Amino acid sequence: MIPKRLRPAALEHRLGHQGKHRYYTDFFALHNVSCVIPRGQTVGLIGRNGSGKSTLLQIIAGTLTPSGGAVLKSGRIAALLELGSGFNPDFTGRENVFLNASVLGLSRRETEAKLTDILAFADIGAFIDQPVKTYSSGMIVRLAFAVSIHVTPDILIIDEALSVGDELFQRKCFSRIEAIKEAGATILFVSHSGASVIELCDRAILLDGGEIIADGSPKRVVADYHKMLYASAEKQTEIKQALLAARSHQQNSSEEQSADGSSRTVKTATSTPPAEIEERFDEGMSPTSTLSYEPRGAFIQEPRVETLDGRRVNQLVRGRDYLFKYRVHFNQAAECVHFAMLVKTTSGLELGGGVTAHNAPASIPFVAAGTAHEITFRFSCRLNSGVYFLNCGVVGHQGDSLVYLHRIIDASTFRVMPVPDNRLTGIVDLVCDPIITPI
């Protein structure tokens, strides 16, 4: 007896496509996807829902068979896909550890050697000897992640698995992945978090409609993704065609790896600061990675950093206060308006910033068309020497939605100059004051 929903397909197969009706429509989740990923590289796959990211990872992992083409891979693969889907609900957590590890290619002896570390990582306590059907969904995912992450893979595939658990567990996941990365494994990472892709990955690939439309530095590709994601519907096709044309040009050029050149250019644009450190402005230092979103009734002009007495600077001294300024012109009326700034590292790590209002009642209730505002954020430069980037934006209501009326990524950049006898570690100056007391 053929199930009712399978009868049309069975009939068509029997007729050899010679019947009058076709009972299905071909849909290709991926097409013309081709890329080479070197050993040891961490690659982020990003794109809108339905762009083909998960399908691509499943084909690489071997859980899906492509209808055309081939995947060449070498080494043991650990895939964090649909975590916990292979668990037997009637088995205990401990039994499922051995079951899942065997599927991933570990022998029982290898699993026993790693068992203590797996259980400590999952941190589900006495539940490990209870049937999995009594677990919460979070406990199942934690246990499955702990098994997969201890396989010591040559290739690690991660599909949105880093959103599991609380913040402490997520940090533990990231730490373990960083260790795998340092050991030389190749990592393929799908996430909707642009910040995670920028921070974790060496390279990013943007998929849309089943094809690769951008491939390069994470910072640049994530910016392209956001530009496309937040564009109006009529603009998205135009942006996609521009990205495809740029990718085609990259493939025919030896300059493919120049996408991250903005940071290198900025870093080499200045000379060694003078012995007596003083703020100054370097004409040669400007970001080439600036991305301006499509304006929606407002536009930002003249983003800049100034000293408290109004001098424009981009060479700053740690420990002093500065002003980040920009002007916003409104060509359409807007309601519930507020403004924002954000400081980031060259890798895209968000360090901090501020907004002019924390909620709608605290915002500017109404801004008339044809008016302008100058926005000033005073900030204390508590950063170690290095290059940093500034974002700025204006937010307001359009209809019932709160949207960016305009936003500029990497609108401005500045360098924090080295200081003599620098004892600061890391990025942010926490004003640590060490005291050594003999005892």
C-alpha positions as a LaTeX table, in Angstrom:
\begin{tabular}{lrrr}
\hline
Residue & $x$ (\AA) & $y$ (\AA) & $z$ (\AA) \\
\hline
Met1 & 0.00 & 0.00 & 0.00 \\
Ile2 & 1.61 & 3.30 & $-1.14$ \\
Pro3 & 0.93 & 6.26 & 1.19 \\
Lys4 & $-1.39$ & 8.82 & $-0.38$ \\
Arg5 & 1.17 & 11.62 & $-0.53$ \\
Leu6 & 3.70 & 9.38 & $-2.32$ \\
Arg7 & 1.31 & 8.13 & $-5.00$ \\
Pro8 & 1.88 & 11.03 & $-7.47$ \\
Ala9 & 5.66 & 10.58 & $-7.31$ \\
Ala10 & 5.34 & 6.79 & $-7.69$ \\
Leu11 & 3.00 & 7.22 & $-10.66$ \\
Glu12 & 5.37 & 9.64 & $-12.37$ \\
His13 & 8.31 & 7.30 & $-11.79$ \\
Arg14 & 6.30 & 4.46 & $-13.30$ \\
Leu15 & 5.33 & 6.52 & $-16.38$ \\
Gly16 & 8.90 & 7.68 & $-16.86$ \\
His17 & 7.91 & 11.39 & $-16.98$ \\
Gln18 & 5.56 & 10.64 & $-19.89$ \\
Gly19 & 2.34 & 11.46 & $-18.12$ \\
Lys20 & 0.42 & 14.65 & $-18.79$ \\
His21 & 0.98 & 16.04 & $-15.31$ \\
Arg22 & 4.06 & 16.69 & $-13.22$ \\
Tyr23 & 3.35 & 16.41 & $-9.53$ \\
Tyr24 & 6.38 & 18.21 & $-8.13$ \\
Thr25 & 8.63 & 21.19 & $-8.78$ \\
Asp26 & 12.42 & 21.04 & $-8.82$ \\
Phe27 & 14.10 & 23.23 & $-6.23$ \\
Phe28 & 17.87 & 23.55 & $-6.04$ \\
Ala29 & 19.00 & 24.69 & $-2.61$ \\
Leu30 & 22.52 & 25.25 & $-3.97$ \\
His31 & 23.88 & 25.90 & $-7.43$ \\
Asn32 & 27.31 & 26.79 & $-8.80$ \\
Val33 & 28.82 & 26.71 & $-5.31$ \\
Ser34 & 32.57 & 26.21 & $-5.52$ \\
Cys35 & 35.28 & 27.14 & $-3.04$ \\
Val36 & 38.56 & 25.85 & $-1.62$ \\
Ile37 & 39.08 & 25.93 & 2.14 \\
Pro38 & 42.71 & 25.38 & 3.22 \\
Arg39 & 43.60 & 23.26 & 6.23 \\
Gly40 & 43.52 & 25.26 & 9.46 \\
Gln41 & 41.27 & 28.06 & 8.19 \\
Thr42 & 38.15 & 29.15 & 10.10 \\
Val43 & 35.38 & 30.12 & 7.69 \\
Gly44 & 32.07 & 31.74 & 8.60 \\
Leu45 & 29.02 & 31.06 & 6.43 \\
Ile46 & 26.42 & 33.81 & 6.62 \\
Gly47 & 23.24 & 34.66 & 4.76 \\
Arg48 & 19.52 & 35.09 & 5.12 \\
Asn49 & 17.25 & 32.21 & 6.10 \\
Gly50 & 16.88 & 29.84 & 3.16 \\
Ser51 & 20.14 & 30.87 & 1.51 \\
Gly52 & 21.57 & 27.32 & 1.59 \\
Lys53 & 24.00 & 27.51 & 4.54 \\
Ser54 & 22.77 & 24.46 & 6.43 \\
Thr55 & 22.37 & 22.45 & 3.23 \\
Leu56 & 25.99 & 23.15 & 2.32 \\
Leu57 & 27.21 & 22.07 & 5.76 \\
Gln58 & 25.15 & 18.88 & 5.64 \\
Ile59 & 26.62 & 17.99 & 2.25 \\
Ile60 & 30.14 & 18.59 & 3.55 \\
Ala61 & 29.36 & 16.54 & 6.69 \\
Gly62 & 28.01 & 13.71 & 4.54 \\
Thr63 & 24.46 & 13.69 & 5.90 \\
Leu64 & 23.11 & 14.86 & 2.53 \\
Thr65 & 24.12 & 13.66 & $-0.94$ \\
Pro66 & 24.44 & 16.35 & $-3.61$ \\
Ser67 & 22.54 & 15.85 & $-6.88$ \\
Gly68 & 25.61 & 17.08 & $-8.74$ \\
Gly69 & 29.23 & 17.98 & $-8.14$ \\
Ala70 & 31.58 & 16.58 & $-5.54$ \\
Val71 & 33.07 & 17.38 & $-2.13$ \\
Leu72 & 36.72 & 16.53 & $-1.52$ \\
Lys73 & 37.69 & 16.40 & 2.14 \\
Ser74 & 40.37 & 14.86 & 4.30 \\
Gly75 & 40.36 & 14.02 & 8.00 \\
Arg76 & 37.90 & 13.30 & 10.80 \\
Ile77 & 34.79 & 15.49 & 10.78 \\
Ala78 & 32.79 & 16.53 & 13.84 \\
Ala79 & 29.50 & 18.19 & 12.91 \\
Leu80 & 27.45 & 20.17 & 15.40 \\
Leu81 & 24.24 & 19.91 & 13.40 \\
Glu82 & 20.83 & 19.49 & 15.04 \\
Leu83 & 22.48 & 18.61 & 18.33 \\
Gly84 & 20.91 & 15.71 & 20.20 \\
Ser85 & 18.84 & 14.48 & 17.25 \\
Gly86 & 20.65 & 11.12 & 17.33 \\
Phe87 & 20.11 & 10.42 & 21.04 \\
Asn88 & 18.00 & 7.48 & 22.16 \\
Pro89 & 15.44 & 8.95 & 24.61 \\
Asp90 & 15.25 & 5.71 & 26.61 \\
Phe91 & 19.02 & 5.54 & 27.17 \\
Thr92 & 20.70 & 7.41 & 29.99 \\
Gly93 & 22.88 & 10.39 & 29.25 \\
Arg94 & 25.98 & 8.29 & 29.91 \\
Glu95 & 24.83 & 5.59 & 27.48 \\
Asn96 & 24.07 & 8.23 & 24.86 \\
Val97 & 27.58 & 9.63 & 25.23 \\
Phe98 & 29.02 & 6.28 & 24.12 \\
Leu99 & 26.39 & 5.91 & 21.41 \\
Asn100 & 26.95 & 9.39 & 19.99 \\
Ala101 & 30.74 & 9.14 & 20.25 \\
Ser102 & 30.73 & 5.86 & 18.29 \\
Val103 & 28.72 & 7.53 & 15.52 \\
Leu104 & 31.34 & 10.29 & 15.44 \\
Gly105 & 34.11 & 7.71 & 15.01 \\
Leu106 & 35.48 & 7.23 & 18.53 \\
Ser107 & 36.21 & 3.77 & 19.86 \\
Arg108 & 34.89 & 2.80 & 23.28 \\
Arg109 & 38.41 & 3.07 & 24.71 \\
Glu110 & 38.80 & 6.60 & 23.31 \\
Thr111 & 35.41 & 7.60 & 24.72 \\
Glu112 & 36.26 & 6.21 & 28.15 \\
Ala113 & 39.48 & 8.25 & 28.13 \\
Lys114 & 37.53 & 11.43 & 27.38 \\
Leu115 & 34.48 & 10.67 & 29.50 \\
Thr116 & 35.50 & 12.72 & 32.54 \\
Asp117 & 36.17 & 15.79 & 30.38 \\
Ile118 & 32.89 & 15.32 & 28.47 \\
Leu119 & 30.83 & 15.10 & 31.64 \\
Ala120 & 32.59 & 18.06 & 33.22 \\
Phe121 & 31.99 & 20.14 & 30.07 \\
Ala122 & 28.27 & 19.24 & 29.88 \\
Asp123 & 27.87 & 19.94 & 33.62 \\
Ile124 & 24.45 & 18.30 & 34.04 \\
Gly125 & 25.31 & 16.59 & 37.32 \\
Ala126 & 23.45 & 13.49 & 38.45 \\
Phe127 & 21.12 & 13.68 & 35.44 \\
Ile128 & 23.86 & 11.93 & 33.44 \\
Asp129 & 22.51 & 8.59 & 34.69 \\
Gln130 & 18.86 & 9.43 & 34.03 \\
Pro131 & 17.02 & 8.68 & 30.76 \\
Val132 & 17.44 & 11.44 & 28.20 \\
Lys133 & 13.64 & 11.66 & 27.81 \\
Thr134 & 13.62 & 13.31 & 31.25 \\
Tyr135 & 16.05 & 16.05 & 30.12 \\
Ser136 & 15.18 & 19.59 & 29.17 \\
Ser137 & 16.04 & 20.59 & 25.60 \\
Gly138 & 18.92 & 22.68 & 26.94 \\
Met139 & 20.43 & 19.72 & 28.80 \\
Ile140 & 20.25 & 17.55 & 25.67 \\
Val141 & 22.02 & 20.16 & 23.58 \\
Arg142 & 24.71 & 20.70 & 26.24 \\
Leu143 & 25.46 & 16.98 & 26.40 \\
Ala144 & 25.48 & 16.58 & 22.63 \\
Phe145 & 27.77 & 19.60 & 22.26 \\
Ala146 & 30.12 & 18.23 & 24.91 \\
Val147 & 30.45 & 14.91 & 23.03 \\
Ser148 & 30.96 & 16.48 & 19.63 \\
Ile149 & 33.50 & 19.03 & 20.83 \\
His150 & 35.72 & 16.31 & 22.36 \\
Val151 & 36.13 & 14.27 & 19.19 \\
Thr152 & 39.38 & 16.17 & 18.37 \\
Pro153 & 38.36 & 16.70 & 14.74 \\
Asp154 & 40.39 & 17.72 & 11.70 \\
Ile155 & 37.27 & 19.49 & 10.43 \\
Leu156 & 34.71 & 21.01 & 12.80 \\
Ile157 & 31.31 & 22.00 & 11.41 \\
Ile158 & 29.11 & 24.25 & 13.55 \\
Asp159 & 25.56 & 25.25 & 12.61 \\
Glu160 & 24.18 & 27.82 & 15.06 \\
Ala161 & 25.25 & 25.64 & 17.99 \\
Leu162 & 26.86 & 28.43 & 20.00 \\
Ser163 & 23.55 & 29.84 & 21.18 \\
Val164 & 23.07 & 26.95 & 23.61 \\
Gly165 & 23.02 & 27.39 & 27.36 \\
Asp166 & 23.69 & 30.45 & 29.46 \\
Glu167 & 26.48 & 32.99 & 28.92 \\
Leu168 & 29.00 & 31.01 & 30.99 \\
Phe169 & 28.39 & 27.86 & 28.95 \\
Gln170 & 28.58 & 29.81 & 25.69 \\
Arg171 & 31.95 & 31.24 & 26.72 \\
Lys172 & 33.12 & 27.70 & 27.53 \\
Cys173 & 32.03 & 26.62 & 24.04 \\
Phe174 & 33.93 & 29.46 & 22.42 \\
Ser175 & 37.00 & 28.71 & 24.50 \\
Arg176 & 36.97 & 25.07 & 23.42 \\
Ile177 & 36.52 & 26.03 & 19.77 \\
Glu178 & 39.44 & 28.46 & 20.05 \\
Ala179 & 41.58 & 25.59 & 21.39 \\
Ile180 & 40.55 & 23.39 & 18.44 \\
Lys181 & 41.37 & 26.25 & 16.09 \\
Glu182 & 44.81 & 26.71 & 17.64 \\
Ala183 & 45.43 & 22.97 & 17.21 \\
Gly184 & 45.18 & 23.48 & 13.44 \\
Ala185 & 41.67 & 22.19 & 12.70 \\
Thr186 & 39.57 & 23.57 & 9.87 \\
Ile187 & 36.34 & 25.12 & 11.14 \\
Leu188 & 33.15 & 25.87 & 9.19 \\
Phe189 & 30.86 & 28.08 & 11.21 \\
Val190 & 27.27 & 29.18 & 10.48 \\
Ser191 & 25.86 & 31.99 & 12.59 \\
His192 & 23.49 & 34.92 & 12.29 \\
Ser193 & 25.73 & 36.82 & 14.71 \\
Gly194 & 28.01 & 39.02 & 12.63 \\
Ala195 & 30.11 & 39.87 & 15.69 \\
Ser196 & 30.80 & 36.15 & 16.33 \\
Val197 & 31.84 & 35.60 & 12.71 \\
Ile198 & 34.16 & 38.62 & 12.77 \\
Glu199 & 35.73 & 37.63 & 16.07 \\
Leu200 & 36.11 & 33.88 & 15.43 \\
Cys201 & 36.71 & 33.53 & 11.69 \\
Asp202 & 39.61 & 34.18 & 9.30 \\
Arg203 & 37.30 & 34.35 & 6.30 \\
Ala204 & 33.58 & 34.71 & 5.59 \\
Ile205 & 31.37 & 33.48 & 2.74 \\
Leu206 & 28.02 & 35.12 & 2.02 \\
Leu207 & 25.34 & 32.89 & 0.48 \\
Asp208 & 22.11 & 34.11 & $-1.07$ \\
Gly209 & 19.64 & 32.12 & $-3.12$ \\
Gly210 & 21.94 & 29.10 & $-3.03$ \\
Glu211 & 25.00 & 30.81 & $-4.53$ \\
Ile212 & 28.11 & 32.50 & $-3.18$ \\
Ile213 & 27.87 & 36.26 & $-3.67$ \\
Ala214 & 30.80 & 37.41 & $-1.50$ \\
Asp215 & 33.95 & 35.77 & $-0.15$ \\
Gly216 & 36.64 & 37.59 & 1.78 \\
Ser217 & 37.53 & 39.17 & 5.10 \\
Pro218 & 34.85 & 38.67 & 7.79 \\
Lys219 & 34.53 & 42.37 & 8.50 \\
Arg220 & 33.87 & 43.25 & 4.86 \\
Val221 & 31.54 & 40.32 & 4.14 \\
Val222 & 29.48 & 40.85 & 7.31 \\
Ala223 & 29.13 & 44.51 & 6.32 \\
Asp224 & 27.91 & 43.43 & 2.87 \\
Tyr225 & 25.46 & 41.02 & 4.50 \\
His226 & 24.04 & 43.71 & 6.78 \\
Lys227 & 23.81 & 46.14 & 3.89 \\
Met228 & 21.75 & 43.62 & 1.96 \\
Leu229 & 19.73 & 42.49 & 4.96 \\
Tyr230 & 18.54 & 45.97 & 5.88 \\
Ala231 & 18.03 & 47.31 & 2.36 \\
Ser232 & 14.59 & 47.82 & 0.92 \\
Ala233 & 13.23 & 44.96 & $-1.21$ \\
Glu234 & 13.84 & 46.79 & $-4.49$ \\
Lys235 & 17.46 & 47.50 & $-3.51$ \\
Gln236 & 18.38 & 43.93 & $-2.54$ \\
Thr237 & 18.60 & 42.66 & $-6.13$ \\
Glu238 & 20.78 & 45.62 & $-7.07$ \\
Ile239 & 23.12 & 45.00 & $-4.12$ \\
Lys240 & 23.33 & 41.28 & $-4.93$ \\
Gln241 & 24.28 & 41.94 & $-8.55$ \\
Ala242 & 26.95 & 44.39 & $-7.43$ \\
Leu243 & 28.41 & 41.82 & $-5.01$ \\
Leu244 & 28.40 & 39.12 & $-7.71$ \\
Ala245 & 30.20 & 41.46 & $-10.10$ \\
Ala246 & 32.77 & 42.30 & $-7.43$ \\
Arg247 & 33.29 & 38.61 & $-6.68$ \\
Ser248 & 33.79 & 37.86 & $-10.37$ \\
His249 & 36.40 & 40.60 & $-10.51$ \\
Gln250 & 38.13 & 39.20 & $-7.39$ \\
Gln251 & 38.33 & 35.74 & $-8.91$ \\
Asn252 & 40.12 & 37.19 & $-11.94$ \\
Ser253 & 42.50 & 39.30 & $-9.91$ \\
Ser254 & 45.47 & 38.62 & $-7.66$ \\
Glu255 & 44.11 & 41.17 & $-5.19$ \\
Glu256 & 41.49 & 38.88 & $-3.67$ \\
Gln257 & 43.01 & 39.12 & $-0.21$ \\
Ser258 & 43.01 & 42.95 & $-0.12$ \\
Ala259 & 39.53 & 43.10 & 1.46 \\
Asp260 & 41.13 & 43.64 & 4.87 \\
Gly261 & 43.53 & 46.26 & 3.55 \\
Ser262 & 41.69 & 49.05 & 5.36 \\
Ser263 & 43.12 & 47.99 & 8.70 \\
Arg264 & 46.65 & 47.58 & 7.33 \\
Thr265 & 46.52 & 50.96 & 5.62 \\
Val266 & 45.34 & 52.67 & 8.76 \\
Lys267 & 47.93 & 50.96 & 10.92 \\
Thr268 & 50.85 & 52.11 & 8.76 \\
Ala269 & 49.54 & 55.61 & 8.12 \\
Thr270 & 51.17 & 57.24 & 11.11 \\
Ser271 & 54.72 & 57.70 & 12.27 \\
Thr272 & 56.06 & 57.17 & 15.76 \\
Pro273 & 54.51 & 59.72 & 18.14 \\
Pro274 & 56.83 & 62.40 & 19.48 \\
Ala275 & 58.42 & 61.98 & 22.89 \\
Glu276 & 56.03 & 64.54 & 24.37 \\
Ile277 & 52.70 & 62.92 & 23.59 \\
Glu278 & 50.07 & 65.29 & 22.24 \\
Glu279 & 46.90 & 64.70 & 20.23 \\
Arg280 & 47.10 & 65.49 & 16.53 \\
Phe281 & 45.32 & 64.90 & 13.25 \\
Asp282 & 46.87 & 62.71 & 10.54 \\
Glu283 & 45.42 & 63.46 & 7.09 \\
Gly284 & 46.55 & 60.05 & 5.81 \\
Met285 & 44.52 & 58.11 & 8.35 \\
Ser286 & 40.96 & 57.46 & 7.20 \\
Pro287 & 38.94 & 54.24 & 7.05 \\
Thr288 & 38.47 & 52.63 & 3.64 \\
Ser289 & 35.93 & 50.16 & 5.07 \\
Thr290 & 33.19 & 52.76 & 5.64 \\
Leu291 & 29.70 & 51.45 & 4.94 \\
Ser292 & 26.77 & 53.85 & 4.78 \\
Tyr293 & 23.31 & 52.30 & 5.03 \\
Glu294 & 20.50 & 53.58 & 2.85 \\
Pro295 & 19.06 & 56.77 & 4.42 \\
Arg296 & 15.40 & 56.72 & 5.45 \\
Gly297 & 14.58 & 60.37 & 5.83 \\
Ala298 & 17.82 & 61.45 & 7.54 \\
Phe299 & 21.50 & 61.49 & 6.68 \\
Ile300 & 24.65 & 61.78 & 8.76 \\
Gln301 & 27.50 & 64.14 & 7.89 \\
Glu302 & 30.94 & 65.04 & 9.22 \\
Pro303 & 31.63 & 62.28 & 11.78 \\
Arg304 & 34.80 & 63.27 & 13.61 \\
Val305 & 36.72 & 63.16 & 16.90 \\
Glu306 & 37.68 & 66.41 & 18.61 \\
Thr307 & 39.52 & 67.51 & 21.72 \\
Leu308 & 37.53 & 69.27 & 24.41 \\
Asp309 & 38.68 & 72.62 & 23.00 \\
Gly310 & 37.41 & 71.76 & 19.50 \\
Arg311 & 40.54 & 70.60 & 17.62 \\
Arg312 & 39.94 & 67.72 & 15.21 \\
Val313 & 42.20 & 64.75 & 16.04 \\
Asn314 & 42.62 & 61.08 & 15.24 \\
Gln315 & 45.79 & 60.40 & 17.26 \\
Leu316 & 44.57 & 60.12 & 20.84 \\
Val317 & 46.23 & 59.82 & 24.21 \\
Arg318 & 45.02 & 57.22 & 26.67 \\
Gly319 & 43.35 & 58.60 & 29.77 \\
Arg320 & 42.08 & 61.84 & 28.23 \\
Asp321 & 38.52 & 62.81 & 27.30 \\
Tyr322 & 37.40 & 63.47 & 23.72 \\
Leu323 & 34.28 & 64.39 & 21.77 \\
Phe324 & 32.79 & 62.27 & 18.99 \\
Lys325 & 30.61 & 64.54 & 16.85 \\
Tyr326 & 28.39 & 64.23 & 13.79 \\
Arg327 & 25.54 & 66.15 & 12.18 \\
Val328 & 22.18 & 64.73 & 11.20 \\
His329 & 20.01 & 66.41 & 8.57 \\
Phe330 & 16.34 & 65.42 & 8.39 \\
Asn331 & 14.62 & 65.62 & 5.00 \\
Gln332 & 11.55 & 63.89 & 6.44 \\
Ala333 & 9.79 & 64.40 & 9.73 \\
Ala334 & 10.55 & 61.76 & 12.36 \\
Glu335 & 9.26 & 60.73 & 15.79 \\
Cys336 & 10.93 & 59.25 & 18.90 \\
Val337 & 14.39 & 60.11 & 17.63 \\
His338 & 17.63 & 59.20 & 19.36 \\
Phe339 & 21.28 & 58.94 & 18.36 \\
Ala340 & 24.08 & 56.41 & 19.00 \\
Met341 & 27.79 & 55.73 & 18.81 \\
Leu342 & 29.90 & 52.57 & 19.09 \\
Val343 & 33.65 & 51.90 & 19.33 \\
Lys344 & 35.06 & 48.71 & 17.77 \\
Thr345 & 38.43 & 47.04 & 17.26 \\
Thr346 & 39.87 & 46.31 & 13.82 \\
Ser347 & 38.47 & 42.77 & 14.10 \\
Gly348 & 34.97 & 44.13 & 14.75 \\
Leu349 & 34.81 & 43.44 & 18.48 \\
Glu350 & 32.33 & 45.91 & 20.02 \\
Leu351 & 34.02 & 47.65 & 22.95 \\
Gly352 & 31.36 & 50.11 & 24.03 \\
Gly353 & 29.40 & 53.20 & 23.16 \\
Gly354 & 26.25 & 55.04 & 24.08 \\
Val355 & 22.81 & 56.28 & 23.05 \\
Thr356 & 21.09 & 59.58 & 23.75 \\
Ala357 & 17.96 & 57.88 & 25.07 \\
His358 & 17.32 & 54.47 & 26.63 \\
Asn359 & 13.64 & 54.28 & 25.67 \\
Ala360 & 10.96 & 56.02 & 23.58 \\
Pro361 & 9.75 & 58.48 & 26.28 \\
Ala362 & 13.31 & 59.75 & 26.69 \\
Ser363 & 13.75 & 60.26 & 22.92 \\
Ile364 & 13.15 & 63.50 & 21.02 \\
Pro365 & 9.37 & 63.31 & 20.45 \\
Phe366 & 9.32 & 64.98 & 17.04 \\
Val367 & 11.86 & 66.32 & 14.53 \\
Ala368 & 10.56 & 68.41 & 11.63 \\
Ala369 & 11.63 & 67.95 & 8.02 \\
Gly370 & 14.33 & 70.40 & 6.91 \\
Thr371 & 15.99 & 70.63 & 10.32 \\
Ala372 & 19.41 & 69.46 & 11.52 \\
His373 & 21.04 & 68.44 & 14.80 \\
Glu374 & 24.67 & 68.21 & 15.88 \\
Ile375 & 25.32 & 65.21 & 18.10 \\
Thr376 & 28.17 & 65.14 & 20.62 \\
Phe377 & 29.27 & 62.17 & 22.69 \\
Arg378 & 31.98 & 62.85 & 25.28 \\
Phe379 & 34.01 & 59.75 & 26.01 \\
Ser380 & 37.05 & 58.81 & 28.04 \\
Cys381 & 39.77 & 57.11 & 26.01 \\
Arg382 & 40.50 & 54.11 & 28.23 \\
Leu383 & 42.07 & 51.96 & 25.53 \\
Asn384 & 45.47 & 50.45 & 24.95 \\
Ser385 & 47.53 & 51.59 & 21.97 \\
Gly386 & 46.05 & 50.50 & 18.64 \\
Val387 & 43.57 & 51.45 & 15.93 \\
Tyr388 & 39.83 & 51.68 & 16.60 \\
Phe389 & 36.71 & 52.43 & 14.56 \\
Leu390 & 33.57 & 54.42 & 15.33 \\
Asn391 & 29.98 & 53.71 & 14.20 \\
Cys392 & 27.21 & 56.28 & 14.36 \\
Gly393 & 23.47 & 56.12 & 13.81 \\
Val394 & 20.14 & 57.86 & 14.15 \\
Val395 & 17.02 & 55.90 & 15.08 \\
Gly396 & 13.35 & 56.89 & 14.85 \\
His397 & 9.84 & 55.61 & 14.33 \\
Gln398 & 8.48 & 54.92 & 10.87 \\
Gly399 & 4.89 & 53.79 & 11.22 \\
Asp400 & 4.86 & 51.38 & 14.15 \\
Ser401 & 8.49 & 50.29 & 13.74 \\
Leu402 & 11.67 & 51.66 & 15.28 \\
Val403 & 14.28 & 51.73 & 12.50 \\
Tyr404 & 17.64 & 53.21 & 11.62 \\
Leu405 & 16.96 & 56.45 & 9.74 \\
His406 & 20.64 & 56.39 & 8.82 \\
Arg407 & 23.64 & 54.43 & 10.01 \\
Ile408 & 27.33 & 54.52 & 9.11 \\
Ile409 & 29.68 & 51.64 & 9.92 \\
Asp410 & 33.36 & 52.62 & 10.36 \\
Ala411 & 32.39 & 56.27 & 9.99 \\
Ser412 & 35.61 & 57.42 & 11.62 \\
Thr413 & 38.81 & 55.92 & 12.96 \\
Phe414 & 41.42 & 56.86 & 15.53 \\
Arg415 & 44.70 & 55.59 & 16.87 \\
Val416 & 45.55 & 55.49 & 20.56 \\
Met417 & 49.24 & 56.32 & 20.70 \\
Pro418 & 51.75 & 54.26 & 22.67 \\
Val419 & 52.77 & 55.59 & 26.06 \\
Pro420 & 56.10 & 55.13 & 27.87 \\
Asp421 & 56.28 & 52.49 & 30.59 \\
Asn422 & 53.01 & 50.90 & 29.50 \\
Arg423 & 51.83 & 48.31 & 32.03 \\
Leu424 & 48.34 & 47.87 & 30.60 \\
Thr425 & 47.42 & 44.42 & 29.28 \\
Gly426 & 44.55 & 43.63 & 26.92 \\
Ile427 & 42.45 & 46.28 & 25.20 \\
Val428 & 40.56 & 48.27 & 27.83 \\
Asp429 & 42.21 & 50.21 & 30.64 \\
Leu430 & 40.50 & 49.09 & 33.86 \\
Val431 & 42.66 & 51.53 & 35.84 \\
Cys432 & 44.33 & 48.69 & 37.71 \\
Asp433 & 46.51 & 49.92 & 40.57 \\
Pro434 & 48.74 & 47.06 & 41.76 \\
Ile435 & 49.95 & 46.94 & 45.36 \\
Ile436 & 52.73 & 44.60 & 46.46 \\
Thr437 & 52.93 & 44.03 & 50.20 \\
Pro438 & 55.75 & 41.97 & 51.75 \\
Ile439 & 54.40 & 39.42 & 54.23 \\
\hline
\end{tabular}
